[in-house]
Amino acid sequence: MLRTQAPAAASISILVACGGPGPGPEPRPEPPPGASERLEIVDRAIEHHGGELFEQSRVKLTVASRSGSFDVDSMADGDRFEQLIRASNGADEREYRRDNLALEVTEGGRPMEMDETEHARAESYVNQRMYFLFLPYKLNDPGAWKEDQGLEEWNGRQLHRVRITFAPGTSDGADSAYVYWFDPETARLEQFAYDYEEGTGLRFRILKNYRRIGGLLFYDADNYGLNTRDGGLTVDDINPVYVEQELPLVSQIELRGIEVERTGAS
């Protein structure tokens, strides 16, 4: 599977075998009132965007926006995965390589020594980019709690609105909330929004330029948003009037040079 968590997720846990039986698993947390672990519209959306092909493909592409660009090479073959992100900042080129066992960061071709804080920051960097790149694939991850908010009108069109929060401990961004809007007929993801850092930031993306390559559905996006030091920004404020009056266009995100090859899950 493509191993990505919600943005700002903590570093990957590694289970180490110890002598003797360990403690039993902790009780699985229950979703909050009104939320559930699975929704039909989300199941349909994942299938529409590629379904099991997300776990049987190698994807290469470049993500470009106003702030710069980075290259992605992501391979999934059943439970085995490898991810590479190559980002360039002037003369400094940094690579993030992650697989089932470890995350390694190199700069200028030399491995970087990272303490716990730096490692968590590198994990967050990878998670943010991989999570958004392959939406809606990760929306059925354990601990992703979904609230069906029904149909909402956007520019004369009805969209199916779903709010998602995360179980404590599944992400260091578990206080953030996300909202996704789907076409009720096809279940295609049309737009999404999220808040972060205790209400100091808000982002809203409208998806466009859809194209299916190798069975997977890719898209570009117009990215709107606000930042404030005082907090008070919440994804629940998002509606057509709020977007038109309050949210400026921050950037346009384009996926370029997309290549997909089948790995064939083992």
ZADO-1210 file (C-alpha; in nm, 4 decimals, padded with zeros to 6 digits):
<atoms>
<atom x="00.0000" y="00.0000" z="00.0000" code="MET" pos="1"/>
<atom x="00.1051" y="00.3591" z="-00.0445" code="LEU" pos="2"/>
<atom x="00.2203" y="00.4401" z="00.3074" code="ARG" pos="3"/>
<atom x="00.1147" y="00.7950" z="00.3793" code="THR" pos="4"/>
<atom x="-00.0595" y="00.9464" z="00.6767" code="GLN" pos="5"/>
<atom x="-00.2487" y="01.2661" z="00.7250" code="ALA" pos="6"/>
<atom x="-00.0253" y="01.5745" z="00.6891" code="PRO" pos="7"/>
<atom x="00.2022" y="01.6472" z="00.9841" code="ALA" pos="8"/>
<atom x="00.1851" y="01.2840" z="01.0865" code="ALA" pos="9"/>
<atom x="00.4383" y="01.1583" z="01.3364" code="ALA" pos="10"/>
<atom x="00.7285" y="00.9387" z="01.2297" code="SER" pos="11"/>
<atom x="00.6689" y="00.5772" z="01.1366" code="ILE" pos="12"/>
<atom x="00.6532" y="00.3370" z="01.4296" code="SER" pos="13"/>
<atom x="00.8862" y="00.0370" z="01.4090" code="ILE" pos="14"/>
<atom x="00.7894" y="-00.2742" z="01.6046" code="LEU" pos="15"/>
<atom x="01.0851" y="-00.4516" z="01.7622" code="VAL" pos="16"/>
<atom x="01.0553" y="-00.8155" z="01.8604" code="ALA" pos="17"/>
<atom x="01.1150" y="-00.8816" z="02.2283" code="CYS" pos="18"/>
<atom x="01.1439" y="-01.1973" z="02.4322" code="GLY" pos="19"/>
<atom x="00.8190" y="-01.3237" z="02.5800" code="GLY" pos="20"/>
<atom x="00.4634" y="-01.2170" z="02.5050" code="PRO" pos="21"/>
<atom x="00.3985" y="-00.8453" z="02.4887" code="GLY" pos="22"/>
<atom x="00.0971" y="-00.6576" z="02.6181" code="PRO" pos="23"/>
<atom x="-00.2291" y="-00.7060" z="02.4366" code="GLY" pos="24"/>
<atom x="-00.3491" y="-00.4499" z="02.1812" code="PRO" pos="25"/>
<atom x="-00.5073" y="-00.1349" z="02.3164" code="GLU" pos="26"/>
<atom x="-00.8845" y="-00.1041" z="02.2720" code="PRO" pos="27"/>
<atom x="-00.9729" y="00.0422" z="01.9348" code="ARG" pos="28"/>
<atom x="-01.1048" y="00.3973" z="01.9803" code="PRO" pos="29"/>
<atom x="-01.4653" y="00.4584" z="01.8893" code="GLU" pos="30"/>
<atom x="-01.5612" y="00.7290" z="01.6376" code="PRO" pos="31"/>
<atom x="-01.7198" y="01.0417" z="01.7887" code="PRO" pos="32"/>
<atom x="-02.1003" y="01.0781" z="01.7736" code="PRO" pos="33"/>
<atom x="-02.2235" y="01.1226" z="01.4178" code="GLY" pos="34"/>
<atom x="-01.9054" y="00.9857" z="01.2602" code="ALA" pos="35"/>
<atom x="-01.8142" y="00.6433" z="01.1227" code="SER" pos="36"/>
<atom x="-01.5109" y="00.4580" z="00.9907" code="GLU" pos="37"/>
<atom x="-01.6609" y="00.3902" z="00.6476" code="ARG" pos="38"/>
<atom x="-01.8934" y="00.5782" z="00.4148" code="LEU" pos="39"/>
<atom x="-02.0260" y="00.4544" z="00.0824" code="GLU" pos="40"/>
<atom x="-01.9386" y="00.7786" z="-00.0992" code="ILE" pos="41"/>
<atom x="-01.5747" y="00.7512" z="00.0134" code="VAL" pos="42"/>
<atom x="-01.5550" y="00.3833" z="-00.0853" code="ASP" pos="43"/>
<atom x="-01.6912" y="00.4727" z="-00.4290" code="ARG" pos="44"/>
<atom x="-01.4515" y="00.7651" z="-00.4631" code="ALA" pos="45"/>
<atom x="-01.1461" y="00.5507" z="-00.3936" code="ILE" pos="46"/>
<atom x="-01.2651" y="00.2978" z="-00.6493" code="GLU" pos="47"/>
<atom x="-01.3375" y="00.5695" z="-00.9071" code="HIS" pos="48"/>
<atom x="-00.9892" y="00.7198" z="-00.8692" code="HIS" pos="49"/>
<atom x="-00.8097" y="00.3869" z="-00.9125" code="GLY" pos="50"/>
<atom x="-00.8994" y="00.1489" z="-00.6316" code="GLY" pos="51"/>
<atom x="-00.6591" y="-00.1420" z="-00.5933" code="GLU" pos="52"/>
<atom x="-00.4339" y="00.0009" z="-00.8652" code="LEU" pos="53"/>
<atom x="-00.2989" y="00.2404" z="-00.5999" code="PHE" pos="54"/>
<atom x="-00.1335" y="-00.0685" z="-00.4486" code="GLU" pos="55"/>
<atom x="-00.0030" y="-00.2070" z="-00.7786" code="GLN" pos="56"/>
<atom x="00.1642" y="00.0879" z="-00.9486" code="SER" pos="57"/>
<atom x="00.4812" y="00.2883" z="-00.9783" code="ARG" pos="58"/>
<atom x="00.4137" y="00.6592" z="-01.0341" code="VAL" pos="59"/>
<atom x="00.6661" y="00.9191" z="-01.1465" code="LYS" pos="60"/>
<atom x="00.5771" y="01.2864" z="-01.1808" code="LEU" pos="61"/>
<atom x="00.6708" y="01.6445" z="-01.1017" code="THR" pos="62"/>
<atom x="00.4587" y="01.8642" z="-00.8749" code="VAL" pos="63"/>
<atom x="00.4899" y="02.2321" z="-00.9687" code="ALA" pos="64"/>
<atom x="00.3490" y="02.5426" z="-00.7976" code="SER" pos="65"/>
<atom x="00.4358" y="02.9047" z="-00.7263" code="ARG" pos="66"/>
<atom x="00.6670" y="02.8022" z="-00.4413" code="SER" pos="67"/>
<atom x="00.8730" y="02.5689" z="-00.6616" code="GLY" pos="68"/>
<atom x="00.8630" y="02.2066" z="-00.7716" code="SER" pos="69"/>
<atom x="00.9636" y="01.8602" z="-00.6571" code="PHE" pos="70"/>
<atom x="00.9907" y="01.5205" z="-00.8248" code="ASP" pos="71"/>
<atom x="00.8148" y="01.2090" z="-00.6966" code="VAL" pos="72"/>
<atom x="00.8870" y="00.8415" z="-00.7623" code="ASP" pos="73"/>
<atom x="00.6404" y="00.6250" z="-00.5684" code="SER" pos="74"/>
<atom x="00.6256" y="00.2454" z="-00.5984" code="MET" pos="75"/>
<atom x="00.3663" y="00.0193" z="-00.4359" code="ALA" pos="76"/>
<atom x="00.3577" y="-00.3591" z="-00.4750" code="ASP" pos="77"/>
<atom x="00.1115" y="-00.5004" z="-00.2246" code="GLY" pos="78"/>
<atom x="00.2538" y="-00.4331" z="00.1226" code="ASP" pos="79"/>
<atom x="00.5926" y="-00.3310" z="-00.0146" code="ARG" pos="80"/>
<atom x="00.6503" y="00.0344" z="-00.0944" code="PHE" pos="81"/>
<atom x="00.9304" y="00.2746" z="-00.1863" code="GLU" pos="82"/>
<atom x="00.8968" y="00.6510" z="-00.2089" code="GLN" pos="83"/>
<atom x="01.1411" y="00.9140" z="-00.3286" code="LEU" pos="84"/>
<atom x="01.0922" y="01.2888" z="-00.3243" code="ILE" pos="85"/>
<atom x="01.3590" y="01.5092" z="-00.4800" code="ARG" pos="86"/>
<atom x="01.3358" y="01.8796" z="-00.3968" code="ALA" pos="87"/>
<atom x="01.5705" y="02.1492" z="-00.5251" code="SER" pos="88"/>
<atom x="01.6349" y="02.4860" z="-00.3614" code="ASN" pos="89"/>
<atom x="01.8865" y="02.6679" z="-00.5756" code="GLY" pos="90"/>
<atom x="02.2134" y="02.4768" z="-00.5653" code="ALA" pos="91"/>
<atom x="02.0942" y="02.2555" z="-00.2774" code="ASP" pos="92"/>
<atom x="01.9219" y="01.9340" z="-00.3786" code="GLU" pos="93"/>
<atom x="01.7635" y="01.7236" z="-00.1069" code="ARG" pos="94"/>
<atom x="01.6286" y="01.3703" z="-00.1474" code="GLU" pos="95"/>
<atom x="01.3861" y="01.1920" z="00.0819" code="TYR" pos="96"/>
<atom x="01.3813" y="00.8132" z="00.0451" code="ARG" pos="97"/>
<atom x="01.1362" y="00.5998" z="00.2415" code="ARG" pos="98"/>
<atom x="01.0438" y="00.2327" z="00.2302" code="ASP" pos="99"/>
<atom x="00.8936" y="-00.0228" z="00.4670" code="ASN" pos="100"/>
<atom x="01.1935" y="-00.0034" z="00.6974" code="LEU" pos="101"/>
<atom x="01.3340" y="00.3482" z="00.7101" code="ALA" pos="102"/>
<atom x="01.3464" y="00.7093" z="00.5978" code="LEU" pos="103"/>
<atom x="01.6750" y="00.8501" z="00.4693" code="GLU" pos="104"/>
<atom x="01.7444" y="01.2111" z="00.3733" code="VAL" pos="105"/>
<atom x="02.0433" y="01.3166" z="00.1636" code="THR" pos="106"/>
<atom x="02.1578" y="01.6662" z="00.0733" code="GLU" pos="107"/>
<atom x="02.4047" y="01.7210" z="-00.2078" code="GLY" pos="108"/>
<atom x="02.4426" y="01.3429" z="-00.2249" code="GLY" pos="109"/>
<atom x="02.5469" y="01.3121" z="00.1418" code="ARG" pos="110"/>
<atom x="02.3296" y="01.1396" z="00.4068" code="PRO" pos="111"/>
<atom x="02.1993" y="01.3760" z="00.6740" code="MET" pos="112"/>
<atom x="02.2295" y="01.2921" z="01.0431" code="GLU" pos="113"/>
<atom x="01.8918" y="01.3612" z="01.2064" code="MET" pos="114"/>
<atom x="01.7854" y="01.3785" z="01.5673" code="ASP" pos="115"/>
<atom x="01.4323" y="01.2823" z="01.6713" code="GLU" pos="116"/>
<atom x="01.2882" y="01.6254" z="01.5973" code="THR" pos="117"/>
<atom x="01.4523" y="01.6461" z="01.2560" code="GLU" pos="118"/>
<atom x="01.3381" y="01.2946" z="01.1699" code="HIS" pos="119"/>
<atom x="00.9786" y="01.3805" z="01.2614" code="ALA" pos="120"/>
<atom x="01.0012" y="01.6951" z="01.0490" code="ARG" pos="121"/>
<atom x="01.1276" y="01.4913" z="00.7528" code="ALA" pos="122"/>
<atom x="00.8445" y="01.2392" z="00.7990" code="GLU" pos="123"/>
<atom x="00.5947" y="01.5259" z="00.8011" code="SER" pos="124"/>
<atom x="00.7448" y="01.6665" z="00.4808" code="TYR" pos="125"/>
<atom x="00.7033" y="01.3334" z="00.3006" code="VAL" pos="126"/>
<atom x="00.3578" y="01.2658" z="00.4440" code="ASN" pos="127"/>
<atom x="00.2181" y="01.6026" z="00.3384" code="GLN" pos="128"/>
<atom x="00.3248" y="01.5595" z="-00.0215" code="ARG" pos="129"/>
<atom x="00.2292" y="01.1960" z="-00.0624" code="MET" pos="130"/>
<atom x="-00.1057" y="01.2283" z="00.1164" code="TYR" pos="131"/>
<atom x="-00.2425" y="01.5052" z="-00.1073" code="PHE" pos="132"/>
<atom x="-00.0932" y="01.3580" z="-00.4233" code="LEU" pos="133"/>
<atom x="-00.2910" y="01.0332" z="-00.3973" code="PHE" pos="134"/>
<atom x="-00.6219" y="01.1508" z="-00.2517" code="LEU" pos="135"/>
<atom x="-00.8775" y="01.0059" z="-00.1971" code="PRO" pos="136"/>
<atom x="-00.6854" y="00.6786" z="-00.1527" code="TYR" pos="137"/>
<atom x="-00.5919" y="00.7361" z="00.2148" code="LYS" pos="138"/>
<atom x="-00.9356" y="00.8368" z="00.3405" code="LEU" pos="139"/>
<atom x="-01.0114" y="00.4841" z="00.4657" code="ASN" pos="140"/>
<atom x="-00.7000" y="00.4585" z="00.6816" code="ASP" pos="141"/>
<atom x="-00.7597" y="00.3420" z="01.0413" code="PRO" pos="142"/>
<atom x="-00.8515" y="00.6319" z="01.2666" code="GLY" pos="143"/>
<atom x="-00.9953" y="00.8478" z="00.9864" code="ALA" pos="144"/>
<atom x="-01.3416" y="00.9306" z="01.1180" code="TRP" pos="145"/>
<atom x="-01.5979" y="01.0402" z="00.8630" code="LYS" pos="146"/>
<atom x="-01.9099" y="01.2507" z="00.9096" code="GLU" pos="147"/>
<atom x="-02.1616" y="01.2510" z="00.6241" code="ASP" pos="148"/>
<atom x="-02.2777" y="01.6136" z="00.5909" code="GLN" pos="149"/>
<atom x="-02.5061" y="01.5524" z="00.2953" code="GLY" pos="150"/>
<atom x="-02.5439" y="01.7537" z="-00.0243" code="LEU" pos="151"/>
<atom x="-02.4312" y="02.1153" z="-00.0533" code="GLU" pos="152"/>
<atom x="-02.4795" y="02.3502" z="-00.3482" code="GLU" pos="153"/>
<atom x="-02.1730" y="02.4984" z="-00.5165" code="TRP" pos="154"/>
<atom x="-02.2298" y="02.7262" z="-00.8152" code="ASN" pos="155"/>
<atom x="-02.5580" y="02.5577" z="-00.9030" code="GLY" pos="156"/>
<atom x="-02.4205" y="02.2086" z="-00.8555" code="ARG" pos="157"/>
<atom x="-02.4896" y="01.9624" z="-00.5743" code="GLN" pos="158"/>
<atom x="-02.1816" y="01.8079" z="-00.4108" code="LEU" pos="159"/>
<atom x="-02.1643" y="01.5453" z="-00.1373" code="HIS" pos="160"/>
<atom x="-01.9822" y="01.6893" z="00.1667" code="ARG" pos="161"/>
<atom x="-01.7829" y="01.4678" z="00.4072" code="VAL" pos="162"/>
<atom x="-01.5973" y="01.5939" z="00.7163" code="ARG" pos="163"/>
<atom x="-01.2997" y="01.3912" z="00.8414" code="ILE" pos="164"/>
<atom x="-01.1131" y="01.4061" z="01.1724" code="THR" pos="165"/>
<atom x="-00.8503" y="01.1715" z="01.3126" code="PHE" pos="166"/>
<atom x="-00.8319" y="00.9513" z="01.6186" code="ALA" pos="167"/>
<atom x="-00.5876" y="01.0738" z="01.8863" code="PRO" pos="168"/>
<atom x="-00.2481" y="00.9164" z="01.8363" code="GLY" pos="169"/>
<atom x="-00.2864" y="00.8514" z="01.4650" code="THR" pos="170"/>
<atom x="-00.1352" y="01.1858" z="01.3661" code="SER" pos="171"/>
<atom x="00.0294" y="01.4825" z="01.5344" code="ASP" pos="172"/>
<atom x="-00.2201" y="01.6842" z="01.3297" code="GLY" pos="173"/>
<atom x="-00.5129" y="01.5071" z="01.4942" code="ALA" pos="174"/>
<atom x="-00.6647" y="01.8400" z="01.6013" code="ASP" pos="175"/>
<atom x="-00.7044" y="01.9397" z="01.2362" code="SER" pos="176"/>
<atom x="-01.0216" y="01.8821" z="01.0379" code="ALA" pos="177"/>
<atom x="-01.0683" y="01.8105" z="00.6695" code="TYR" pos="178"/>
<atom x="-01.3717" y="01.8436" z="00.4417" code="VAL" pos="179"/>
<atom x="-01.4056" y="01.6679" z="00.1059" code="TYR" pos="180"/>
<atom x="-01.6681" y="01.7287" z="-00.1612" code="TRP" pos="181"/>
<atom x="-01.7568" y="01.4505" z="-00.4065" code="PHE" pos="182"/>
<atom x="-01.9726" y="01.4324" z="-00.7160" code="ASP" pos="183"/>
<atom x="-02.2757" y="01.2371" z="-00.5876" code="PRO" pos="184"/>
<atom x="-02.3133" y="01.0436" z="-00.9155" code="GLU" pos="185"/>
<atom x="-01.9578" y="00.9461" z="-01.0075" code="THR" pos="186"/>
<atom x="-01.8037" y="00.9918" z="-00.6566" code="ALA" pos="187"/>
<atom x="-01.5165" y="01.1877" z="-00.8143" code="ARG" pos="188"/>
<atom x="-01.3358" y="01.4112" z="-00.5647" code="LEU" pos="189"/>
<atom x="-01.4106" y="01.7711" z="-00.6694" code="GLU" pos="190"/>
<atom x="-01.2555" y="01.9846" z="-00.3932" code="GLN" pos="191"/>
<atom x="-01.1270" y="01.9669" z="-00.0377" code="PHE" pos="192"/>
<atom x="-01.0320" y="02.1939" z="00.2528" code="ALA" pos="193"/>
<atom x="-00.8403" y="02.1653" z="00.5796" code="TYR" pos="194"/>
<atom x="-00.7417" y="02.3749" z="00.8799" code="ASP" pos="195"/>
<atom x="-00.4228" y="02.3357" z="01.0801" code="TYR" pos="196"/>
<atom x="-00.2032" y="02.4573" z="01.3655" code="GLU" pos="197"/>
<atom x="-00.4808" y="02.5435" z="01.6122" code="GLU" pos="198"/>
<atom x="-00.6836" y="02.7408" z="01.3627" code="GLY" pos="199"/>
<atom x="-00.4022" y="02.9597" z="01.2310" code="THR" pos="200"/>
<atom x="-00.4249" y="02.8320" z="00.8749" code="GLY" pos="201"/>
<atom x="-00.6913" y="02.7332" z="00.6249" code="LEU" pos="202"/>
<atom x="-00.6572" y="02.5854" z="00.2753" code="ARG" pos="203"/>
<atom x="-00.9175" y="02.5087" z="00.0087" code="PHE" pos="204"/>
<atom x="-00.8389" y="02.3352" z="-00.3201" code="ARG" pos="205"/>
<atom x="-01.0610" y="02.3165" z="-00.6277" code="ILE" pos="206"/>
<atom x="-00.9555" y="02.0293" z="-00.8521" code="LEU" pos="207"/>
<atom x="-00.9336" y="02.0582" z="-01.2306" code="LYS" pos="208"/>
<atom x="-00.7753" y="01.9164" z="-01.5447" code="ASN" pos="209"/>
<atom x="-00.8536" y="01.5542" z="-01.4595" code="TYR" pos="210"/>
<atom x="-00.6820" y="01.2860" z="-01.6637" code="ARG" pos="211"/>
<atom x="-00.6610" y="00.9099" z="-01.6199" code="ARG" pos="212"/>
<atom x="-00.3178" y="00.7598" z="-01.6730" code="ILE" pos="213"/>
<atom x="-00.2457" y="00.3921" z="-01.6174" code="GLY" pos="214"/>
<atom x="-00.5867" y="00.3527" z="-01.4561" code="GLY" pos="215"/>
<atom x="-00.5238" y="00.6214" z="-01.1907" code="LEU" pos="216"/>
<atom x="-00.7045" y="00.9562" z="-01.1919" code="LEU" pos="217"/>
<atom x="-00.4776" y="01.2613" z="-01.1592" code="PHE" pos="218"/>
<atom x="-00.5718" y="01.6294" z="-01.1286" code="TYR" pos="219"/>
<atom x="-00.4325" y="01.9801" z="-01.0919" code="ASP" pos="220"/>
<atom x="-00.5686" y="02.2271" z="-00.8356" code="ALA" pos="221"/>
<atom x="-00.6336" y="02.5931" z="-00.7599" code="ASP" pos="222"/>
<atom x="-00.5193" y="02.6459" z="-00.4009" code="ASN" pos="223"/>
<atom x="-00.6917" y="02.9137" z="-00.1880" code="TYR" pos="224"/>
<atom x="-00.6072" y="03.0024" z="00.1706" code="GLY" pos="225"/>
<atom x="-00.5514" y="03.2290" z="00.4681" code="LEU" pos="226"/>
<atom x="-00.3006" y="03.2464" z="00.7532" code="ASN" pos="227"/>
<atom x="-00.3388" y="03.4337" z="01.0802" code="THR" pos="228"/>
<atom x="-00.1515" y="03.4504" z="01.4106" code="ARG" pos="229"/>
<atom x="-00.4705" y="03.4892" z="01.6111" code="ASP" pos="230"/>
<atom x="-00.6404" y="03.1592" z="01.5231" code="GLY" pos="231"/>
<atom x="-01.0111" y="03.1331" z="01.4588" code="GLY" pos="232"/>
<atom x="-00.9849" y="02.9782" z="01.1118" code="LEU" pos="233"/>
<atom x="-01.1922" y="02.6644" z="01.0769" code="THR" pos="234"/>
<atom x="-01.2734" y="02.4334" z="00.7910" code="VAL" pos="235"/>
<atom x="-01.6380" y="02.4439" z="00.8996" code="ASP" pos="236"/>
<atom x="-01.6583" y="02.8052" z="00.7743" code="ASP" pos="237"/>
<atom x="-01.6019" y="02.6924" z="00.4156" code="ILE" pos="238"/>
<atom x="-01.8959" y="02.7615" z="00.1839" code="ASN" pos="239"/>
<atom x="-01.9226" y="02.9268" z="-00.1595" code="PRO" pos="240"/>
<atom x="-01.9721" y="03.2799" z="-00.0203" code="VAL" pos="241"/>
<atom x="-01.6820" y="03.2474" z="00.2255" code="TYR" pos="242"/>
<atom x="-01.4497" y="03.1244" z="-00.0475" code="VAL" pos="243"/>
<atom x="-01.5502" y="03.4061" z="-00.2852" code="GLU" pos="244"/>
<atom x="-01.5235" y="03.6847" z="-00.0266" code="GLN" pos="245"/>
<atom x="-01.2495" y="03.5711" z="00.2114" code="GLU" pos="246"/>
<atom x="-01.0072" y="03.3262" z="00.0500" code="LEU" pos="247"/>
<atom x="-00.7474" y="03.4562" z="-00.1971" code="PRO" pos="248"/>
<atom x="-00.5815" y="03.2321" z="-00.4530" code="LEU" pos="249"/>
<atom x="-00.2488" y="03.1219" z="-00.3017" code="VAL" pos="250"/>
<atom x="-00.1106" y="02.9054" z="-00.5818" code="SER" pos="251"/>
<atom x="-00.1901" y="02.6765" z="-00.8715" code="GLN" pos="252"/>
<atom x="-00.0652" y="02.3199" z="-00.8415" code="ILE" pos="253"/>
<atom x="00.0186" y="02.1262" z="-01.1569" code="GLU" pos="254"/>
<atom x="00.1231" y="01.7637" z="-01.2038" code="LEU" pos="255"/>
<atom x="00.3631" y="01.7267" z="-01.4943" code="ARG" pos="256"/>
<atom x="00.5348" y="01.4410" z="-01.6749" code="GLY" pos="257"/>
<atom x="00.3144" y="01.1713" z="-01.5227" code="ILE" pos="258"/>
<atom x="00.4274" y="00.8126" z="-01.5833" code="GLU" pos="259"/>
<atom x="00.2507" y="00.5035" z="-01.4453" code="VAL" pos="260"/>
<atom x="00.3636" y="00.1444" z="-01.4710" code="GLU" pos="261"/>
<atom x="00.2034" y="-00.1610" z="-01.3171" code="ARG" pos="262"/>
<atom x="00.4021" y="-00.3462" z="-01.0518" code="THR" pos="263"/>
<atom x="00.1584" y="-00.6340" z="-01.0022" code="GLY" pos="264"/>
<atom x="00.0895" y="-00.6833" z="-00.6315" code="ALA" pos="265"/>
<atom x="00.2685" y="-00.9847" z="-00.4901" code="SER" pos="266"/>
</atoms>
